[in-house]
Amino acid sequence: MVGFRVSALICAAALALAGCAGGPLSGPDASPEQASAAAYRHSGPPELTLYTMINNRSGSGAHTSLMINAPSQRVVFDPAGSVRLRAVPELNDVLYGITPEIRDFYERAHARETYHVRIQTIQVSPQVAEAALRMAQQNGPVASARCAASTSAILARLPGFESIEQTWFPNNLAAQFAQLPGVSDRKLYEDDDDDKAIAIAEFEAKKAAQ
């Protein structure tokens, strides 16, 4: 019994450190038809972009997500995420319709006075990008605190990413990703209010006025 309690405490601590807790900003899933209708094809090269949201005070990783630019469409796999927009259908933690405007908003909504975003991008073959897209779509909804675990599990199954080991910790995954050849790496800082709901409301109002 003592061993069980210790294991439970260790697991609880890991979940707390890993972050990725979904919140009230998450809404109901879109229909497959809505997701399909929103598909956006980006003209850039096939690539994967790993987002890591990092606490400015502690340096701990708070969330992981993955943008996939495949030849067929560009999406964001946002496991247990909380940034959701009416203009962006979400189905099983995959966000559809990632236009340049939506990509910019998604990145900046996570960068605020308490967090910054580490943005790592690597070009891949069209086949690898499409494989990543299929895995994200087939993964299903992700439970709170499993953002890095689910993202690293997908990456580890892709050709060329065999060095990635599954991890619960966003910073650990970012460190592994940084070791891949050809990765670009930048950080985004902003001083917006800590409440992402404010940025979301402002963006929604702007879209409604257009």
Backbone bond lengths (Angstrom), bond angles and torsions (degrees), N, CA, C in turn:
res aa  C-N    CA-C-N  psi(-1)  N-CA   C-N-CA  omega(-1)  CA-C   N-CA-C  phi
1 M - - - 1.463 - - 1.523 111.62 -
2 V 1.376 115.94 -40.14 1.451 119.65 179.02 1.528 110.36 -61.86
3 G 1.352 115.24 -43.08 1.458 119.20 178.79 1.512 112.38 -60.21
4 F 1.333 116.14 -38.27 1.461 120.48 178.79 1.522 110.33 -64.16
5 R 1.364 116.34 -42.88 1.461 119.25 -179.61 1.528 110.72 -63.61
6 V 1.312 116.81 -41.82 1.465 120.24 179.02 1.522 110.84 -61.85
7 S 1.335 116.33 -44.61 1.469 120.19 178.92 1.519 111.11 -61.50
8 A 1.334 115.48 -40.75 1.467 119.28 -179.99 1.520 111.09 -64.63
9 L 1.346 116.45 -40.65 1.451 119.81 179.34 1.525 111.50 -65.68
10 I 1.328 116.96 -41.41 1.460 120.78 178.17 1.521 110.59 -61.86
11 C 1.328 115.81 -43.83 1.470 120.47 179.41 1.524 110.68 -62.69
12 A 1.326 117.01 -43.09 1.463 120.74 -179.58 1.516 110.61 -63.29
13 A 1.336 117.32 -40.75 1.459 120.81 178.53 1.520 110.79 -63.96
14 A 1.326 115.93 -40.83 1.463 119.99 179.27 1.518 110.80 -62.80
15 L 1.316 117.02 -41.89 1.459 120.48 179.33 1.510 111.18 -63.31
16 A 1.317 116.86 -41.82 1.454 120.20 -179.15 1.518 111.09 -64.77
17 L 1.340 117.36 -41.31 1.452 120.98 -179.53 1.520 111.78 -71.13
18 A 1.313 116.71 -33.32 1.453 120.04 -176.55 1.520 112.39 -69.21
19 G 1.314 118.37 -28.96 1.458 121.04 179.78 1.512 111.67 75.60
20 C 1.349 116.48 -141.71 1.466 123.37 176.06 1.516 113.78 65.98
21 A 1.305 118.35 27.35 1.456 119.50 -178.82 1.515 110.31 -77.20
22 G 1.320 116.94 124.45 1.453 121.48 174.88 1.514 109.71 -67.47
23 G 1.322 117.29 152.85 1.452 119.46 -175.71 1.504 112.52 -134.50
24 P 1.328 116.98 -168.52 1.455 121.55 -176.31 1.516 113.78 -69.03
25 L 1.354 117.58 -10.46 1.449 119.29 178.89 1.519 111.64 -77.19
26 S 1.326 117.41 -14.87 1.459 120.63 177.45 1.520 109.48 -72.37
27 G 1.319 116.89 137.94 1.444 120.27 -178.80 1.512 111.53 -117.80
28 P 1.325 117.52 -174.16 1.466 120.87 179.12 1.521 110.89 -69.78
29 D 1.322 115.09 154.26 1.457 120.26 178.49 1.523 111.43 -62.32
30 A 1.341 114.55 146.78 1.452 119.78 170.20 1.526 107.92 -77.77
31 S 1.314 115.98 168.75 1.451 119.93 175.26 1.529 108.91 -82.24
32 P 1.335 117.55 159.05 1.471 119.18 175.77 1.527 112.01 -57.63
33 E 1.324 116.32 -33.48 1.468 120.07 179.63 1.530 110.39 -66.78
34 Q 1.327 117.51 -40.69 1.462 120.95 178.70 1.531 110.82 -66.05
35 A 1.322 115.80 -41.43 1.461 119.75 178.50 1.524 110.74 -63.31
36 S 1.320 116.75 -42.86 1.457 121.24 -179.54 1.526 111.28 -64.83
37 A 1.332 116.32 -40.47 1.463 120.42 -178.30 1.522 111.98 -67.14
38 A 1.326 117.05 -26.36 1.465 121.17 -177.04 1.525 112.86 -88.70
39 A 1.328 117.99 -3.63 1.470 121.19 -174.53 1.523 111.04 -52.29
40 Y 1.335 114.82 133.92 1.463 121.15 178.74 1.522 108.90 -123.79
41 R 1.320 116.47 128.19 1.458 121.85 178.80 1.521 108.70 -103.13
42 H 1.328 116.00 120.40 1.459 121.07 -178.68 1.527 109.54 -95.63
43 S 1.336 116.36 142.76 1.458 120.84 -173.95 1.529 113.54 -81.55
44 G 1.313 117.60 -6.91 1.453 120.29 -178.81 1.514 112.60 -72.17
45 P 1.330 117.12 175.25 1.468 120.72 -178.43 1.522 111.34 -68.50
46 P 1.327 117.81 153.90 1.460 119.93 174.87 1.529 109.00 -59.60
47 E 1.310 116.82 130.87 1.452 120.33 -178.49 1.525 111.21 -159.99
48 L 1.304 114.01 161.79 1.459 122.46 175.11 1.520 107.86 -117.96
49 T 1.329 116.00 135.12 1.469 121.24 178.19 1.518 108.86 -122.38
50 L 1.322 115.37 117.67 1.459 121.06 178.68 1.519 109.28 -93.87
51 Y 1.326 115.55 124.50 1.462 121.53 176.03 1.521 109.46 -103.21
52 T 1.332 116.28 132.04 1.459 121.72 174.59 1.512 108.23 -127.70
53 M 1.337 117.13 118.52 1.445 122.36 179.13 1.534 108.13 -91.76
54 I 1.333 115.99 123.35 1.463 121.65 -169.77 1.520 111.10 -122.02
55 N 1.317 116.35 131.94 1.459 122.75 179.38 1.531 109.79 -67.02
56 N 1.322 117.30 125.59 1.458 121.27 -176.82 1.523 112.89 -68.92
57 R 1.331 117.64 -25.31 1.464 120.18 -177.95 1.527 111.26 -86.14
58 S 1.315 116.78 -48.00 1.462 120.34 -173.46 1.527 113.54 -96.21
59 G 1.335 116.40 -21.04 1.455 119.88 -175.47 1.515 113.89 79.63
60 S 1.320 117.77 2.10 1.463 121.08 -178.51 1.528 110.79 -78.86
61 G 1.322 115.72 148.42 1.454 120.70 177.59 1.512 110.87 -77.98
62 A 1.330 116.50 133.94 1.460 120.73 -175.78 1.520 113.36 -109.81
63 H 1.330 117.41 -24.14 1.471 118.79 -177.05 1.521 109.26 -162.58
64 T 1.313 115.38 151.22 1.465 123.65 176.79 1.520 109.19 -129.95
65 S 1.323 116.79 138.39 1.461 120.86 170.63 1.526 108.27 -147.36
66 L 1.330 116.14 169.12 1.460 120.92 -173.40 1.518 110.44 -138.82
67 M 1.321 116.81 118.69 1.465 120.09 173.00 1.520 108.51 -90.66
68 I 1.318 115.42 133.07 1.458 122.17 -177.00 1.527 108.38 -119.45
69 N 1.325 115.98 113.85 1.456 119.79 175.03 1.523 108.01 -101.10
70 A 1.318 115.39 93.70 1.459 122.13 178.24 1.526 109.00 -97.97
71 P 1.334 118.12 159.75 1.470 119.58 178.21 1.528 113.03 -55.85
72 S 1.320 117.60 -32.50 1.462 120.17 -176.53 1.525 112.77 -78.64
73 Q 1.323 117.79 -35.48 1.456 121.32 179.42 1.528 110.51 -174.19
74 R 1.352 114.49 165.38 1.465 120.39 176.41 1.528 109.33 -112.16
75 V 1.323 115.81 130.63 1.461 122.18 -179.26 1.523 108.82 -135.87
76 V 1.333 115.19 168.97 1.461 121.72 169.43 1.519 108.04 -120.88
77 F 1.322 116.62 122.55 1.460 122.01 170.13 1.518 105.80 -84.58
78 D 1.329 116.06 109.51 1.470 122.44 -172.33 1.530 109.28 -121.06
79 P 1.328 117.27 72.20 1.468 120.73 -173.97 1.516 113.44 -63.96
80 A 1.331 115.67 124.41 1.468 122.36 -179.16 1.519 111.01 56.40
81 G 1.326 117.02 32.52 1.460 121.16 -179.37 1.521 112.48 -81.24
82 S 1.334 115.02 171.70 1.454 118.82 -176.71 1.526 113.24 -129.98
83 V 1.333 118.90 -1.01 1.465 120.48 176.79 1.518 108.79 -91.83
84 R 1.309 116.23 106.65 1.455 122.09 -177.44 1.523 109.52 -131.19
85 L 1.332 116.06 136.38 1.457 122.75 -178.45 1.520 110.22 -124.86
86 R 1.333 115.71 148.66 1.467 119.63 178.10 1.521 111.28 -62.50
87 A 1.343 116.82 -30.77 1.460 120.59 -177.10 1.524 112.69 -82.46
88 V 1.319 117.01 -2.84 1.466 121.10 -175.91 1.526 109.17 -124.17
89 P 1.333 117.74 96.99 1.469 119.53 179.19 1.523 111.14 -59.44
90 E 1.323 115.58 139.03 1.465 121.91 178.02 1.515 108.66 -122.73
91 L 1.314 115.96 127.42 1.459 121.79 179.68 1.520 108.43 -134.85
92 N 1.320 115.76 115.07 1.470 121.25 179.59 1.525 112.26 53.62
93 D 1.329 115.62 46.02 1.464 123.67 176.36 1.523 113.77 68.62
94 V 1.320 117.90 17.91 1.467 122.25 171.65 1.526 107.67 -110.44
95 L 1.336 116.51 126.45 1.463 122.17 179.40 1.525 108.93 -97.07
96 Y 1.328 116.31 130.78 1.465 122.12 -176.47 1.533 111.01 -109.24
97 G 1.335 115.42 157.31 1.455 120.17 177.60 1.519 112.32 78.64
98 I 1.333 117.07 45.09 1.457 120.52 -175.89 1.534 109.73 -86.60
99 T 1.313 115.01 77.92 1.457 122.69 175.87 1.530 108.98 -72.42
100 P 1.341 118.47 169.45 1.466 119.27 175.68 1.524 112.82 -55.43
101 E 1.324 117.44 -39.44 1.462 120.72 179.16 1.530 111.14 -63.87
102 I 1.331 116.67 -43.70 1.466 120.43 -179.01 1.526 110.01 -69.50
103 R 1.324 117.30 -39.63 1.462 119.23 177.65 1.531 110.45 -59.28
104 D 1.330 116.26 -46.91 1.462 120.33 -179.77 1.524 110.98 -59.69
105 F 1.337 116.39 -43.88 1.457 119.03 180.00 1.525 111.13 -65.67
106 Y 1.321 117.09 -43.04 1.462 120.60 -178.40 1.523 110.71 -58.05
107 E 1.328 116.93 -45.13 1.458 120.33 -179.67 1.521 110.99 -65.76
108 R 1.311 116.58 -45.93 1.468 120.27 -174.91 1.523 112.38 -73.77
109 A 1.326 117.54 -26.53 1.467 119.36 178.13 1.523 111.32 -66.46
110 H 1.326 116.24 -29.31 1.462 119.59 179.71 1.519 112.35 -84.97
111 A 1.333 117.53 -23.29 1.463 120.90 178.83 1.525 108.23 -87.95
112 R 1.305 116.98 117.04 1.460 121.23 -178.22 1.520 109.03 -150.41
113 E 1.331 117.07 -170.64 1.456 119.25 -171.90 1.525 113.28 -62.53
114 T 1.312 117.49 -23.28 1.463 120.48 -176.83 1.527 114.07 -104.60
115 Y 1.320 117.68 -13.36 1.461 121.01 -176.98 1.523 110.44 -139.02
116 H 1.325 116.78 149.89 1.455 121.45 167.35 1.526 108.22 -122.31
117 V 1.326 115.65 167.90 1.458 121.11 -175.45 1.519 109.84 -118.45
118 R 1.310 116.08 124.93 1.464 121.73 171.87 1.524 106.84 -91.41
119 I 1.330 116.68 125.84 1.459 122.23 -174.02 1.524 108.49 -120.26
120 Q 1.328 115.91 111.54 1.467 121.75 -177.41 1.524 109.45 -118.27
121 T 1.324 116.55 127.45 1.458 121.20 -175.39 1.526 110.85 -126.29
122 I 1.323 115.19 139.60 1.459 121.09 177.12 1.523 109.21 -137.29
123 Q 1.326 116.91 133.65 1.453 120.40 176.43 1.522 109.50 -78.87
124 V 1.315 115.36 142.43 1.466 121.54 -178.55 1.528 108.52 -134.70
125 S 1.307 116.35 173.02 1.463 120.33 176.34 1.528 109.49 -73.47
126 P 1.323 117.37 158.38 1.460 119.48 175.70 1.531 112.09 -56.48
127 Q 1.323 116.58 -36.42 1.464 120.03 -178.64 1.523 111.77 -66.66
128 V 1.331 117.10 -40.73 1.460 120.44 178.63 1.524 110.60 -67.00
129 A 1.325 116.75 -41.07 1.465 119.72 178.92 1.529 111.44 -62.45
130 E 1.326 116.34 -43.22 1.462 119.28 179.01 1.526 110.97 -66.67
131 A 1.324 117.23 -35.89 1.466 120.21 177.58 1.523 110.54 -64.56
132 A 1.336 116.93 -41.95 1.459 120.65 178.19 1.525 110.99 -62.85
133 L 1.328 116.36 -40.30 1.459 121.04 177.70 1.526 110.80 -61.08
134 R 1.317 116.91 -46.80 1.468 119.81 -179.65 1.528 111.07 -62.64
135 M 1.314 117.11 -42.42 1.464 119.92 -179.94 1.520 111.42 -63.30
136 A 1.319 116.72 -41.08 1.464 120.18 178.90 1.530 110.46 -63.59
137 Q 1.331 116.12 -42.98 1.461 120.07 -178.84 1.524 111.86 -67.97
138 Q 1.326 116.62 -32.04 1.463 120.77 -178.21 1.521 113.15 -88.56
139 N 1.315 117.22 -7.64 1.464 120.55 -174.34 1.524 112.63 -67.30
140 G 1.323 116.35 -37.04 1.459 119.64 -176.52 1.512 111.42 87.00
141 P 1.338 117.41 169.99 1.466 120.85 -178.47 1.521 111.57 -62.49
142 V 1.324 114.98 146.32 1.458 121.68 -174.93 1.527 110.28 -108.96
143 A 1.318 116.35 136.88 1.462 121.34 178.80 1.522 110.61 -73.35
144 S 1.317 116.29 157.84 1.459 121.60 178.09 1.522 110.74 -53.62
145 A 1.317 115.38 143.39 1.468 125.11 176.88 1.520 113.93 75.09
146 R 1.338 118.25 3.81 1.464 119.88 -179.83 1.532 112.09 -106.54
147 C 1.330 117.65 19.71 1.469 118.90 -176.42 1.521 111.82 -63.05
148 A 1.326 117.82 -50.07 1.463 120.10 -179.95 1.524 111.40 -68.85
149 A 1.325 116.61 -37.47 1.468 120.15 -179.70 1.521 110.99 -62.52
150 S 1.329 117.62 -45.57 1.460 120.35 -178.40 1.525 111.77 -70.97
151 T 1.340 117.05 -38.83 1.461 120.23 179.73 1.523 111.18 -67.91
152 S 1.331 117.12 -44.40 1.465 119.72 179.55 1.522 111.40 -65.48
153 A 1.333 117.54 -32.82 1.461 120.52 178.24 1.528 111.10 -65.01
154 I 1.332 116.67 -38.99 1.464 120.31 177.02 1.520 110.41 -67.11
155 L 1.319 117.01 -48.24 1.462 120.36 -178.44 1.524 111.89 -59.45
156 A 1.319 116.26 -41.88 1.466 120.39 -176.13 1.520 112.86 -62.71
157 R 1.326 117.41 -20.42 1.464 121.49 -178.61 1.525 112.48 -90.97
158 L 1.327 117.67 -3.37 1.461 120.80 -177.36 1.523 111.62 -90.38
159 P 1.321 118.13 141.37 1.463 120.58 174.65 1.523 110.81 -57.48
160 G 1.316 116.67 132.35 1.455 121.63 -178.94 1.509 113.92 92.31
161 F 1.332 116.68 -9.02 1.464 121.05 -178.85 1.527 111.37 -117.73
162 E 1.316 116.43 23.31 1.463 120.61 -176.44 1.526 112.52 -63.56
163 S 1.337 117.76 -20.30 1.470 120.56 -179.88 1.528 112.48 -74.90
164 I 1.321 117.16 -15.07 1.463 120.51 -179.20 1.522 109.46 -73.27
165 E 1.325 115.86 127.14 1.456 121.94 175.72 1.523 109.06 -105.55
166 Q 1.314 116.20 142.27 1.458 119.16 -179.34 1.523 110.06 -63.46
167 T 1.328 115.64 135.84 1.455 121.54 -178.00 1.518 110.09 -144.46
168 W 1.323 116.36 152.04 1.460 121.88 176.06 1.530 111.84 -87.99
169 F 1.337 117.29 -8.44 1.460 120.35 -167.42 1.530 112.30 -111.53
170 P 1.344 117.54 121.00 1.466 121.31 -178.09 1.525 113.88 -54.89
171 N 1.322 118.51 -43.90 1.459 120.01 -178.73 1.531 111.89 -65.34
172 N 1.319 116.07 -35.08 1.459 119.55 178.16 1.525 110.55 -65.07
173 L 1.335 116.02 -42.10 1.463 119.60 178.75 1.523 110.22 -64.78
174 A 1.337 117.62 -41.78 1.466 120.77 178.43 1.523 110.92 -61.05
175 A 1.326 117.29 -39.88 1.461 121.03 179.53 1.525 110.75 -65.49
176 Q 1.330 116.94 -39.98 1.462 120.10 176.74 1.530 111.19 -65.32
177 F 1.327 115.52 -43.87 1.466 121.31 -178.99 1.522 110.72 -60.82
178 A 1.329 116.53 -36.39 1.460 121.63 -178.33 1.526 112.36 -64.18
179 Q 1.321 117.29 -21.81 1.460 121.25 -179.06 1.522 113.11 -81.69
180 L 1.314 117.83 -9.84 1.457 120.75 179.07 1.528 109.89 -72.52
181 P 1.308 118.49 141.74 1.467 120.10 -179.20 1.521 112.32 -67.92
182 G 1.333 115.75 134.92 1.457 120.52 175.05 1.514 115.60 88.48
183 V 1.318 118.93 10.89 1.463 121.62 -178.71 1.524 110.49 -79.91
184 S 1.332 116.77 130.17 1.467 121.07 169.80 1.520 107.96 -93.22
185 D 1.328 116.60 149.59 1.467 120.53 -170.33 1.526 108.92 -142.80
186 R 1.314 116.80 123.34 1.462 120.36 175.63 1.521 109.52 -143.17
187 K 1.337 115.73 164.33 1.455 120.66 179.72 1.529 109.70 -126.11
188 L 1.310 115.40 140.49 1.461 121.69 -178.09 1.521 109.32 -114.78
189 Y 1.339 115.62 120.84 1.472 121.83 177.60 1.521 109.07 -116.95
190 E 1.326 116.94 138.27 1.451 122.17 171.82 1.527 107.90 -143.55
191 D 1.336 116.33 168.13 1.466 119.78 -176.56 1.526 112.60 -117.84
192 D 1.347 115.83 27.37 1.461 119.89 178.25 1.527 110.90 -64.54
193 D 1.332 114.64 164.46 1.460 120.72 176.01 1.526 110.39 -57.43
194 D 1.331 115.77 147.59 1.464 120.66 -177.66 1.528 112.78 -62.58
195 D 1.317 117.71 -25.85 1.461 121.98 -176.65 1.532 110.41 -79.50
196 K 1.332 116.86 106.86 1.471 120.19 -179.71 1.522 112.25 -62.25
197 A 1.328 117.39 -24.28 1.460 120.50 -178.72 1.524 111.68 -60.21
198 I 1.341 116.91 -30.59 1.462 120.51 179.53 1.522 109.80 -66.30
199 A 1.325 117.30 -47.63 1.464 120.93 179.05 1.523 111.12 -62.99
200 I 1.329 116.68 -39.20 1.459 120.61 178.99 1.519 111.18 -63.63
201 A 1.344 116.65 -44.86 1.464 120.95 179.87 1.523 111.23 -62.78
202 E 1.321 116.91 -40.31 1.465 120.45 179.20 1.522 110.73 -65.41
203 F 1.315 116.97 -41.58 1.461 120.96 179.62 1.522 110.66 -65.80
204 E 1.330 116.72 -43.30 1.464 120.53 179.42 1.528 111.05 -62.52
205 A 1.333 116.70 -40.29 1.464 120.12 178.60 1.516 111.24 -65.46
206 K 1.322 117.00 -39.55 1.457 121.07 178.03 1.521 110.83 -63.31
207 K 1.344 116.90 -43.47 1.459 120.16 179.46 1.531 110.98 -64.65
208 A 1.327 116.54 -39.56 1.457 120.50 -178.50 1.526 111.56 -65.38
209 A 1.339 116.78 -29.43 1.457 121.37 -177.83 1.525 112.37 -82.23
210 Q 1.323 117.72 -13.50 1.473 121.04 -177.93 1.521 111.93 -74.64
